[in-house]
Amino acid sequence: MKNTQGSAPNYKQTCIVMFGVNVAWVFFVIWAIWGLIAVACTGWCINRAISLIASKQD
């Protein structure tokens, strides 16, 4: 019996898209509860965190 395994599918693009979808609904919930300034602060904090992670990888 020949047992060959194929390669696993690449879900990188799907992960990126779903991250964007999840961030969008979280921003809408924050906006509905606390307002636009809270969304702006949250977005700024997420941006700083991603920039910090990116700078540590270099």
ZAVEXBA-81045 format. One record per residue (C-alpha): residue in one letter; chain; residue number from 1; z, y, x. Coordinates in nm, 2 decimals. Each point is the difference from the previous one (the first is absolute). Layout:
! residues N
atom guvo: A; fiti: A; kollo: NUM; c3: Z; c2: Y; c1: X
...
! end
This chain:
! residues 58
atom guvo: M; fiti: A; kollo: 1; c3: 0.00; c2: 0.00; c1: 0.00
atom guvo: K; fiti: A; kollo: 2; c3: -0.10; c2: 0.34; c1: 0.14
atom guvo: N; fiti: A; kollo: 3; c3: 0.27; c2: 0.26; c1: -0.05
atom guvo: T; fiti: A; kollo: 4; c3: -0.12; c2: 0.35; c1: 0.09
atom guvo: Q; fiti: A; kollo: 5; c3: 0.20; c2: 0.32; c1: -0.07
atom guvo: G; fiti: A; kollo: 6; c3: -0.18; c2: 0.32; c1: -0.07
atom guvo: S; fiti: A; kollo: 7; c3: 0.13; c2: 0.33; c1: 0.12
atom guvo: A; fiti: A; kollo: 8; c3: 0.24; c2: 0.20; c1: -0.22
atom guvo: P; fiti: A; kollo: 9; c3: -0.14; c2: 0.29; c1: -0.20
atom guvo: N; fiti: A; kollo: 10; c3: 0.06; c2: 0.35; c1: 0.14
atom guvo: Y; fiti: A; kollo: 11; c3: 0.22; c2: 0.19; c1: -0.25
atom guvo: K; fiti: A; kollo: 12; c3: 0.03; c2: 0.32; c1: 0.21
atom guvo: Q; fiti: A; kollo: 13; c3: -0.21; c2: 0.21; c1: -0.22
atom guvo: T; fiti: A; kollo: 14; c3: 0.17; c2: -0.13; c1: -0.31
atom guvo: C; fiti: A; kollo: 15; c3: 0.34; c2: 0.08; c1: 0.15
atom guvo: I; fiti: A; kollo: 16; c3: -0.11; c2: 0.36; c1: 0.08
atom guvo: V; fiti: A; kollo: 17; c3: -0.13; c2: 0.05; c1: -0.35
atom guvo: M; fiti: A; kollo: 18; c3: 0.31; c2: -0.14; c1: -0.17
atom guvo: F; fiti: A; kollo: 19; c3: 0.22; c2: 0.21; c1: 0.22
atom guvo: G; fiti: A; kollo: 20; c3: -0.18; c2: 0.31; c1: -0.13
atom guvo: V; fiti: A; kollo: 21; c3: 0.04; c2: -0.12; c1: -0.36
atom guvo: N; fiti: A; kollo: 22; c3: 0.37; c2: -0.06; c1: 0.05
atom guvo: V; fiti: A; kollo: 23; c3: 0.05; c2: 0.34; c1: 0.17
atom guvo: A; fiti: A; kollo: 24; c3: -0.18; c2: 0.17; c1: -0.29
atom guvo: W; fiti: A; kollo: 25; c3: 0.21; c2: -0.15; c1: -0.28
atom guvo: V; fiti: A; kollo: 26; c3: 0.32; c2: 0.06; c1: 0.20
atom guvo: F; fiti: A; kollo: 27; c3: -0.10; c2: 0.37; c1: 0.04
atom guvo: F; fiti: A; kollo: 28; c3: -0.07; c2: 0.02; c1: -0.37
atom guvo: V; fiti: A; kollo: 29; c3: 0.35; c2: -0.14; c1: -0.08
atom guvo: I; fiti: A; kollo: 30; c3: 0.17; c2: 0.24; c1: 0.24
atom guvo: W; fiti: A; kollo: 31; c3: -0.21; c2: 0.29; c1: -0.15
atom guvo: A; fiti: A; kollo: 32; c3: 0.10; c2: -0.09; c1: -0.35
atom guvo: I; fiti: A; kollo: 33; c3: 0.37; c2: -0.03; c1: 0.08
atom guvo: W; fiti: A; kollo: 34; c3: 0.06; c2: 0.27; c1: 0.27
atom guvo: G; fiti: A; kollo: 35; c3: -0.31; c2: 0.21; c1: 0.01
atom guvo: L; fiti: A; kollo: 36; c3: -0.28; c2: 0.10; c1: 0.24
atom guvo: I; fiti: A; kollo: 37; c3: 0.22; c2: 0.13; c1: 0.28
atom guvo: A; fiti: A; kollo: 38; c3: 0.17; c2: -0.34; c1: 0.03
atom guvo: V; fiti: A; kollo: 39; c3: -0.35; c2: -0.17; c1: 0.02
atom guvo: A; fiti: A; kollo: 40; c3: -0.10; c2: 0.25; c1: 0.27
atom guvo: C; fiti: A; kollo: 41; c3: 0.32; c2: -0.07; c1: 0.20
atom guvo: T; fiti: A; kollo: 42; c3: -0.05; c2: -0.38; c1: -0.04
atom guvo: G; fiti: A; kollo: 43; c3: -0.36; c2: 0.02; c1: 0.12
atom guvo: W; fiti: A; kollo: 44; c3: 0.10; c2: 0.21; c1: 0.30
atom guvo: C; fiti: A; kollo: 45; c3: 0.27; c2: -0.25; c1: 0.09
atom guvo: I; fiti: A; kollo: 46; c3: -0.24; c2: -0.30; c1: -0.03
atom guvo: N; fiti: A; kollo: 47; c3: -0.26; c2: 0.19; c1: 0.21
atom guvo: R; fiti: A; kollo: 48; c3: 0.26; c2: 0.07; c1: 0.27
atom guvo: A; fiti: A; kollo: 49; c3: 0.11; c2: -0.37; c1: 0.00
atom guvo: I; fiti: A; kollo: 50; c3: -0.35; c2: -0.12; c1: 0.04
atom guvo: S; fiti: A; kollo: 51; c3: -0.07; c2: 0.25; c1: 0.28
atom guvo: L; fiti: A; kollo: 52; c3: 0.31; c2: -0.12; c1: 0.18
atom guvo: I; fiti: A; kollo: 53; c3: -0.10; c2: -0.36; c1: -0.03
atom guvo: A; fiti: A; kollo: 54; c3: -0.35; c2: 0.08; c1: 0.12
atom guvo: S; fiti: A; kollo: 55; c3: 0.13; c2: 0.19; c1: 0.30
atom guvo: K; fiti: A; kollo: 56; c3: 0.23; c2: -0.29; c1: 0.11
atom guvo: Q; fiti: A; kollo: 57; c3: -0.30; c2: -0.24; c1: 0.00
atom guvo: D; fiti: A; kollo: 58; c3: -0.19; c2: 0.20; c1: 0.27
! end
